[in-house]
Amino acid sequence: MTASVTRSEHDLLGDRDVPADAYWGIHTLRATENFPITGTPISAYPHLIDALAAVKEAAALANEELGLLEPRKASAIVAACQEIRVGKLHDQFVVDVIQGGAGTSTNMNANEVVANRALELLGHSKGQYQHLHPNEDVNLGQSTNDVYPTAVKIATVCSAHGLLKSMAALQDAFAAKAVEFRGVLKMGRTQLQDAVPMTLGQEFSAYAVMLDEDRSRLAEAVELVHEINLGATAIGTGLNAPAGYAEAARRHLAEITGLPLVTAANLVEATQDCGAFVQVSGVLKRIAVKLSKSCNDLRLLSSGPRAGLGEINLPPVQAGSSIMPGKVNPVIPEVVNQVAFEVIGNDVTITMAAEAGQLQLNAFEPIILHSLSESITHLRNACLILAERCVSGITTNTEALRASVENSIGLVTALNPHIGYTTATDIAKEALATGRGVAELVLERGLLSAQTLADLLQPETVAGRGQALA
């Protein structure tokens, strides 16, 4: 006898046939039909799937503890959730990441997958919900409005930890170059004009420090995301969740995830407020802006190789042109720039989505999840490739850099305390008029001895009065 290829399920709108082997059910089916938006299912966000499973597991344990859920049902739900958290059944989370309904379709998808796997573990067939129901058992004491925000926050924290690690790797790469280049003298520039001498090590050290600062700001913002509203149910009043449920669920969820989660002091406020996501997004924008600025510098400093600045050499990673032989482009900084542009745009999306919430709920957390996840994931990947494929392999044109210092008009600023402002101005004017170098003119006029000038051009002399050379 051939097994049926479909099973019939029922919801508010009627009956529908669902593939017999699917762990999802009728609510998920309707969502896939209603939201063919991005083509990207929530399974593409493994941190979210793991977080949803953790929430459902914690809820089952809390409900069992409070005597609301039979131990056998609770055990089956917990076992199903644990399977999902080790990577199983992720392909069954099929609803589009951008959806109407404030995340209800995502929650329903999770309820159905957990319920149908739990049914199998209990010896029943998928869809036999009279034995264990997606809403009455898996979703017991919950609402999408507390499950979904809690899962999004857990997913955001876990994703952010990965970004923090990749930022640390990039910071280390810049710091290593700062040490390597600490004795390389060059001209600093302001407004793209010659300024005063510095070392290349100081230039790269600044990039490392910027990353270190941003890592601290991101860690601070992520702390805010540990506040959850699980137990709030529909609008924050906790309707249908018994006394003690919120704390029991939080305790179990903290144990499952290993995160120091706390229940919001006011669940009505927490259910409608997206301020923590706005804060994280703002820091991500800050990271993107500063990272993009650093990449702009790398592209400018490496421009040429002969008709540009040509101060540093980025490692060649691919041919640069289909028509110009020998051309190599700064493709790694370029792709990081593009990620930065995306993150800045995502911040606008998150800002508008948070602002658009009305009364007791924000219906737009799906786009917040999507935008935050993309920003965090893409920034993480960008930091890693920038560290591994670009910064770690940068070399410098040391002699050309030193020659540019000796020939630069900006050198007179460093010599000003030794030859006087008026004389320095005359030297600068003559250098500009004749194209000759400042050092050359100073020696010719006998203003300084060759040894004194050499001493003054030591990196520790011209560049060591501000921050450390590396």
Secondary structure per residue as TSV (DSSP state, phi and psi in degrees):
chain	resnum	aa	ss	phi	psi
A	1	M	-	360.0	128.1
A	2	T	-	-77.9	132.7
A	3	A	-	-67.8	146.5
A	4	S	-	-64.9	141.6
A	5	V	S	-88.6	-11.0
A	6	T	E	-136.5	164.4
A	7	R	E	-132.1	152.3
A	8	S	E	-97.1	133.2
A	9	E	E	-127.5	158.8
A	10	H	E	-125.6	142.0
A	11	D	E	-142.6	-167.2
A	12	L	T	-54.6	-35.0
A	13	L	T	-91.8	-7.9
A	14	G	E	134.6	-155.3
A	15	D	E	-105.1	145.7
A	16	R	E	-144.0	150.8
A	17	D	E	-89.2	132.6
A	18	V	E	-118.1	141.9
A	19	P	E	-51.5	132.6
A	20	A	T	-61.4	-31.5
A	21	D	T	-90.4	0.8
A	22	A	-	-79.2	138.4
A	23	Y	S	-84.1	-19.0
A	24	W	S	-83.3	167.3
A	25	G	-	-130.6	-152.3
A	26	I	H	-66.8	-37.1
A	27	H	H	-65.5	-39.4
A	28	T	H	-67.6	-40.6
A	29	L	H	-57.0	-47.5
A	30	R	H	-64.9	-36.5
A	31	A	H	-65.4	-38.1
A	32	T	H	-66.2	-29.2
A	33	E	H	-78.9	-33.3
A	34	N	H	-81.4	-27.3
A	35	F	-	-126.4	60.0
A	36	P	-	-82.9	70.2
A	37	I	S	-96.8	-65.6
A	38	T	S	-98.2	-21.6
A	39	G	S	78.5	3.9
A	40	T	-	-106.8	111.0
A	41	P	B	-77.5	163.7
A	42	I	G	-65.6	-16.0
A	43	S	G	-63.3	-18.4
A	44	A	G	-73.2	-5.6
A	45	Y	-	-119.1	77.0
A	46	P	H	-58.7	-32.4
A	47	H	H	-62.6	-35.5
A	48	L	H	-68.6	-44.0
A	49	I	H	-62.1	-45.0
A	50	D	H	-61.3	-40.1
A	51	A	H	-67.3	-41.8
A	52	L	H	-59.7	-45.0
A	53	A	H	-63.3	-38.4
A	54	A	H	-64.4	-41.4
A	55	V	H	-63.0	-45.6
A	56	K	H	-64.9	-37.8
A	57	E	H	-65.4	-45.6
A	58	A	H	-63.2	-40.5
A	59	A	H	-63.5	-42.7
A	60	A	H	-61.9	-42.6
A	61	L	H	-65.0	-40.7
A	62	A	H	-65.9	-42.6
A	63	N	H	-65.7	-37.2
A	64	E	H	-66.2	-44.1
A	65	E	H	-59.5	-34.9
A	66	L	T	-90.1	3.4
A	67	G	T	78.3	19.1
A	68	L	-	-96.1	-16.8
A	69	L	S	-131.2	129.4
A	70	E	-	-57.0	139.4
A	71	P	H	-54.8	-37.9
A	72	R	H	-67.7	-38.5
A	73	K	H	-67.5	-45.2
A	74	A	H	-59.1	-43.3
A	75	S	H	-62.8	-39.9
A	76	A	H	-67.7	-41.6
A	77	I	H	-63.7	-44.7
A	78	V	H	-61.0	-44.3
A	79	A	H	-62.9	-41.6
A	80	A	H	-63.2	-42.5
A	81	C	H	-65.0	-38.9
A	82	Q	H	-65.9	-36.0
A	83	E	H	-62.9	-43.4
A	84	I	H	-63.4	-39.2
A	85	R	H	-71.2	-12.8
A	86	V	T	-102.7	13.3
A	87	G	T	106.0	-2.0
A	88	K	T	-82.8	151.1
A	89	L	T	64.3	12.1
A	90	H	G	-61.6	-29.2
A	91	D	G	-69.7	-8.2
A	92	Q	G	-88.9	-4.4
A	93	F	-	-94.2	92.4
A	94	V	-	-111.4	-6.3
A	95	V	S	-70.4	150.7
A	96	D	B	-66.7	143.8
A	97	V	S	-63.8	-32.1
A	98	I	S	-99.7	121.3
A	99	Q	-	-152.7	153.8
A	100	G	S	-78.7	167.9
A	101	G	S	94.7	13.6
A	102	A	T	62.5	23.0
A	103	G	T	97.0	5.2
A	104	T	H	-58.4	-40.4
A	105	S	H	-64.3	-37.0
A	106	T	H	-64.9	-44.5
A	107	N	H	-64.1	-43.0
A	108	M	H	-63.3	-41.5
A	109	N	H	-57.9	-45.6
A	110	A	H	-64.3	-45.3
A	111	N	H	-57.4	-43.7
A	112	E	H	-69.8	-42.5
A	113	V	H	-63.9	-46.6
A	114	V	H	-62.7	-44.3
A	115	A	H	-62.8	-45.5
A	116	N	H	-69.8	-34.6
A	117	R	H	-70.4	-39.1
A	118	A	H	-63.4	-38.6
A	119	L	H	-58.9	-44.1
A	120	E	H	-60.0	-43.0
A	121	L	H	-64.5	-25.6
A	122	L	T	-88.7	-1.9
A	123	G	T	92.3	15.2
A	124	H	-	-109.5	171.3
A	125	S	-	-91.6	157.1
A	126	K	T	-58.0	140.5
A	127	G	T	88.7	-7.8
A	128	Q	-	-84.2	67.6
A	129	Y	T	-71.4	-9.0
A	130	Q	T	-64.9	-19.3
A	131	H	T	-92.5	-30.4
A	132	L	S	-163.7	119.2
A	133	H	-	-105.2	140.0
A	134	P	I	-57.7	-41.8
A	135	N	I	-90.8	-43.8
A	136	E	I	-74.4	-27.1
A	137	D	I	-112.2	-55.7
A	138	V	I	-67.2	-37.5
A	139	N	T	-96.6	13.6
A	140	L	T	-58.7	128.4
A	141	G	T	74.8	13.6
A	142	Q	-	-128.0	167.4
A	143	S	-	-140.8	155.2
A	144	T	H	-52.9	-33.2
A	145	N	H	-72.6	-12.1
A	146	D	H	-114.6	-28.2
A	147	V	H	-68.4	-50.2
A	148	Y	H	-66.0	-49.8
A	149	P	H	-59.9	-37.8
A	150	T	H	-64.4	-44.0
A	151	A	H	-65.3	-40.4
A	152	V	H	-62.7	-39.3
A	153	K	H	-66.8	-43.7
A	154	I	H	-62.6	-43.8
A	155	A	H	-61.6	-39.3
A	156	T	H	-65.8	-43.3
A	157	V	H	-60.5	-46.8
A	158	C	H	-64.3	-41.2
A	159	S	H	-65.7	-40.7
A	160	A	H	-63.9	-33.4
A	161	H	H	-59.6	-38.9
A	162	G	H	-65.7	-39.1
A	163	L	H	-65.9	-41.4
A	164	L	H	-59.7	-38.7
A	165	K	H	-67.2	-42.1
A	166	S	H	-69.5	-34.7
A	167	M	H	-64.0	-38.2
A	168	A	H	-63.8	-38.3
A	169	A	H	-64.3	-41.8
A	170	L	H	-68.4	-40.3
A	171	Q	H	-58.8	-43.9
A	172	D	H	-62.5	-38.2
A	173	A	H	-64.6	-44.5
A	174	F	H	-65.4	-40.4
A	175	A	H	-64.2	-38.6
A	176	A	H	-64.1	-39.9
A	177	K	H	-68.4	-33.6
A	178	A	H	-61.0	-40.6
A	179	V	H	-68.1	-44.5
A	180	E	H	-61.4	-36.3
A	181	F	T	-100.6	16.0
A	182	R	T	-66.8	-20.8
A	183	G	T	-102.4	8.4
A	184	V	-	-92.4	109.6
A	185	L	E	-79.8	142.5
A	186	K	E	-155.6	174.8
A	187	M	E	-93.5	132.7
A	188	G	E	-81.5	158.5
A	189	R	E	-133.4	142.6
A	190	T	E	-127.4	134.6
A	191	Q	T	55.7	32.8
A	192	L	T	65.7	14.3
A	193	Q	E	-112.1	152.7
A	194	D	E	-55.1	133.5
A	195	A	E	-113.5	-101.3
A	196	V	E	-134.3	163.5
A	197	P	E	-66.7	153.1
A	198	M	E	-154.4	-176.6
A	199	T	E	-108.3	153.9
A	200	L	H	-63.4	-30.1
A	201	G	H	-61.5	-41.1
A	202	Q	H	-63.8	-38.2
A	203	E	H	-62.4	-45.6
A	204	F	H	-74.0	-30.1
A	205	S	H	-62.7	-36.5
A	206	A	H	-61.6	-39.6
A	207	Y	H	-64.0	-39.6
A	208	A	H	-65.0	-42.0
A	209	V	H	-65.7	-39.2
A	210	M	H	-60.5	-41.5
A	211	L	H	-66.2	-39.7
A	212	D	H	-62.2	-42.7
A	213	E	H	-61.6	-44.0
A	214	D	H	-70.1	-31.8
A	215	R	H	-62.3	-40.5
A	216	S	H	-65.3	-41.6
A	217	R	H	-66.0	-38.9
A	218	L	H	-66.5	-42.7
A	219	A	H	-60.0	-39.4
A	220	E	H	-64.4	-44.0
A	221	A	H	-65.7	-38.1
A	222	V	H	-65.1	-29.5
A	223	E	H	-57.6	-35.3
A	224	L	H	-65.8	-25.3
A	225	V	T	-79.8	-6.2
A	226	H	T	-79.8	-5.9
A	227	E	E	-86.4	123.7
A	228	I	E	-119.9	165.3
A	229	N	-	-117.3	22.0
A	230	L	T	-60.7	129.3
A	231	G	T	104.8	-8.6
A	232	A	-	-75.1	-23.9
A	233	T	T	50.8	-131.9
A	234	A	T	-66.1	-50.1
A	235	I	T	-130.8	3.3
A	236	G	S	112.6	-5.3
A	237	T	S	-84.3	-11.8
A	238	G	-	76.7	17.2
A	239	L	T	-56.2	132.0
A	240	N	T	76.9	0.7
A	241	A	S	-106.4	122.4
A	242	P	-	-70.4	164.6
A	243	A	T	-57.5	134.9
A	244	G	T	90.0	-11.5
A	245	Y	H	-66.0	-47.3
A	246	A	H	-57.2	-45.8
A	247	E	H	-70.4	-40.1
A	248	A	H	-64.0	-44.1
A	249	A	H	-64.4	-42.4
A	250	R	H	-61.2	-43.8
A	251	R	H	-61.4	-46.7
A	252	H	H	-65.5	-39.3
A	253	L	H	-65.8	-39.7
A	254	A	H	-63.1	-39.7
A	255	E	H	-67.0	-40.5
A	256	I	H	-67.4	-45.0
A	257	T	H	-87.2	-21.6
A	258	G	-	75.2	16.2
A	259	L	-	-104.8	145.3
A	260	P	-	-79.9	68.5
A	261	L	-	-75.3	145.3
A	262	V	E	-131.2	145.9
A	263	T	E	-82.7	134.4
A	264	A	-	-58.9	144.4
A	265	A	S	-66.3	-33.9
A	266	N	-	-126.2	106.1
A	267	L	H	-73.9	-25.2
A	268	V	H	-66.0	-45.3
A	269	E	H	-63.2	-45.8
A	270	A	H	-65.6	-28.8
A	271	T	H	-74.2	-24.4
A	272	Q	H	-106.1	-14.2
A	273	D	-	-93.2	130.1
A	274	C	-	-114.3	22.2
A	275	G	H	-59.6	-35.3
A	276	A	H	-64.8	-37.0
A	277	F	H	-68.8	-37.8
A	278	V	H	-62.8	-41.2
A	279	Q	H	-62.4	-47.8
A	280	V	H	-61.4	-44.5
A	281	S	H	-62.2	-38.6
A	282	G	H	-61.7	-39.0
A	283	V	H	-69.4	-38.2
A	284	L	H	-61.2	-39.5
A	285	K	H	-63.3	-42.5
A	286	R	H	-58.3	-46.3
A	287	I	H	-59.6	-45.4
A	288	A	H	-62.9	-43.8
A	289	V	H	-61.4	-46.9
A	290	K	H	-72.9	-35.4
A	291	L	H	-65.4	-40.4
A	292	S	H	-65.1	-39.5
A	293	K	H	-60.6	-43.4
A	294	S	H	-61.6	-40.4
A	295	C	H	-69.4	-34.6
A	296	N	H	-58.2	-43.1
A	297	D	H	-62.7	-44.5
A	298	L	H	-61.4	-40.1
A	299	R	H	-67.4	-39.0
A	300	L	H	-70.7	-46.2
A	301	L	H	-64.1	-28.6
A	302	S	T	-96.5	3.4
A	303	S	-	-61.8	146.7
A	304	G	-	136.6	-125.3
A	305	P	S	-79.7	-13.5
A	306	R	S	-115.8	-23.1
A	307	A	S	-104.8	9.8
A	308	G	S	-120.6	-154.5
A	309	L	-	-70.2	-45.1
A	310	G	-	58.0	33.0
A	311	E	-	-80.0	-35.5
A	312	I	E	-126.6	163.8
A	313	N	E	-121.1	120.0
A	314	L	-	-80.3	144.8
A	315	P	-	-63.6	131.0
A	316	P	-	-70.4	129.5
A	317	V	-	-119.0	-14.7
A	318	Q	S	-167.5	160.4
A	319	A	-	-63.9	144.9
A	320	G	-	-99.3	-11.5
A	321	S	-	-150.3	146.9
A	322	S	S	-86.6	-7.4
A	323	I	S	-127.2	-25.7
A	324	M	S	-104.5	100.7
A	325	P	T	-61.3	139.8
A	326	G	T	84.3	-5.4
A	327	K	-	-78.0	132.7
A	328	V	-	-127.0	127.7
A	329	N	-	-105.7	156.6
A	330	P	-	-80.3	64.7
A	331	V	H	-68.7	-29.5
A	332	I	H	-70.3	-51.1
A	333	P	H	-57.6	-35.2
A	334	E	H	-63.2	-42.3
A	335	V	H	-70.6	-33.3
A	336	V	H	-66.3	-39.7
A	337	N	H	-54.6	-44.7
A	338	Q	H	-67.1	-36.6
A	339	V	H	-61.6	-41.9
A	340	A	H	-60.6	-42.3
A	341	F	H	-60.7	-41.5
A	342	E	H	-62.7	-44.7
A	343	V	H	-62.4	-41.1
A	344	I	H	-62.6	-41.7
A	345	G	H	-65.2	-40.3
A	346	N	H	-61.6	-34.5
A	347	D	H	-63.3	-38.0
A	348	V	H	-63.8	-42.5
A	349	T	H	-60.7	-47.0
A	350	I	H	-63.5	-40.0
A	351	T	H	-60.2	-47.5
A	352	M	H	-66.9	-38.9
A	353	A	H	-65.7	-40.6
A	354	A	H	-67.2	-39.7
A	355	E	H	-68.0	-29.5
A	356	A	T	-80.0	-4.0
A	357	G	-	-61.2	145.7
A	358	Q	B	-127.7	132.2
A	359	L	T	54.8	-121.8
A	360	Q	T	-89.5	5.5
A	361	L	B	-153.5	145.6
A	362	N	-	-101.8	117.2
A	363	A	T	-83.9	-0.4
A	364	F	T	-111.7	21.2
A	365	E	H	-65.5	-25.2
A	366	P	H	-57.9	-41.7
A	367	I	H	-73.8	-27.8
A	368	I	H	-66.0	-46.5
A	369	L	H	-57.0	-50.4
A	370	H	H	-58.9	-47.5
A	371	S	H	-68.7	-44.3
A	372	L	H	-61.6	-45.1
A	373	S	H	-62.4	-43.5
A	374	E	H	-63.6	-44.4
A	375	S	H	-61.5	-48.0
A	376	I	H	-65.6	-47.4
A	377	T	H	-64.5	-44.5
A	378	H	H	-70.7	-37.5
A	379	L	H	-64.4	-40.7
A	380	R	H	-59.0	-49.2
A	381	N	H	-65.0	-38.3
A	382	A	H	-64.3	-43.0
A	383	C	H	-62.2	-41.3
A	384	L	H	-66.1	-46.7
A	385	I	H	-70.4	-32.1
A	386	L	H	-65.3	-39.7
A	387	A	H	-68.0	-48.4
A	388	E	H	-82.5	-37.0
A	389	R	H	-100.6	-5.2
A	390	C	T	-134.8	-71.2
A	391	V	G	-58.8	-42.9
A	392	S	G	-63.6	-19.9
A	393	G	G	-107.7	9.7
A	394	I	-	-69.7	136.3
A	395	T	E	-121.5	169.5
A	396	T	E	-129.1	153.2
A	397	N	-	-97.3	78.4
A	398	T	H	-59.4	-48.3
A	399	E	H	-67.1	-38.8
A	400	A	H	-65.2	-37.2
A	401	L	H	-64.6	-44.7
A	402	R	H	-64.8	-40.2
A	403	A	H	-61.8	-36.3
A	404	S	H	-66.9	-31.4
A	405	V	H	-67.8	-47.8
A	406	E	H	-66.0	-25.6
A	407	N	H	-95.9	-7.7
A	408	S	-	-81.2	143.6
A	409	I	T	-64.5	-30.1
A	410	G	T	-62.2	-17.6
A	411	L	H	-63.4	-27.3
A	412	V	H	-61.0	-27.9
A	413	T	H	-63.3	-39.9
A	414	A	H	-69.2	-29.1
A	415	L	H	-90.0	-11.3
A	416	N	H	-51.9	-44.2
A	417	P	H	-64.8	-16.7
A	418	H	H	-103.2	-25.0
A	419	I	H	-119.4	-6.6
A	420	G	-	91.4	149.7
A	421	Y	H	-63.7	-43.3
A	422	T	H	-65.2	-46.1
A	423	T	H	-64.5	-40.5
A	424	A	H	-61.6	-37.1
A	425	T	H	-65.6	-41.5
A	426	D	H	-62.5	-42.4
A	427	I	H	-61.2	-43.5
A	428	A	H	-62.9	-43.4
A	429	K	H	-62.4	-43.7
A	430	E	H	-67.2	-39.5
A	431	A	H	-62.3	-42.2
A	432	L	H	-64.9	-40.4
A	433	A	H	-71.9	-35.1
A	434	T	H	-102.7	-17.6
A	435	G	-	80.6	5.7
A	436	R	-	-83.2	162.5
A	437	G	-	-81.1	150.8
A	438	V	H	-61.3	-46.5
A	439	A	H	-60.2	-41.0
A	440	E	H	-61.6	-44.7
A	441	L	H	-68.7	-37.5
A	442	V	H	-62.3	-42.7
A	443	L	H	-68.5	-40.5
A	444	E	H	-62.6	-37.4
A	445	R	T	-83.0	-6.2
A	446	G	T	70.6	24.6
A	447	L	S	-72.2	-32.2
A	448	L	S	-141.3	152.2
A	449	S	-	-77.2	161.2
A	450	A	H	-59.3	-39.8
A	451	Q	H	-67.9	-42.1
A	452	T	H	-62.5	-43.9
A	453	L	H	-62.3	-42.4
A	454	A	H	-61.0	-40.9
A	455	D	H	-64.7	-40.8
A	456	L	H	-67.9	-22.9
A	457	L	T	-94.0	7.2
A	458	Q	S	-66.6	139.5
A	459	P	H	-52.6	-42.2
A	460	E	H	-68.4	-19.3
A	461	T	H	-84.7	-51.1
A	462	V	H	-80.2	-22.7
A	463	A	S	-125.0	1.4
A	464	G	T	-94.4	7.1
A	465	R	T	-90.3	-13.2
A	466	G	S	-100.3	-120.9
A	467	Q	S	-74.6	165.0
A	468	A	-	-56.7	154.3
A	469	L	-	-62.7	-23.5
A	470	A	-	-135.6	360.0
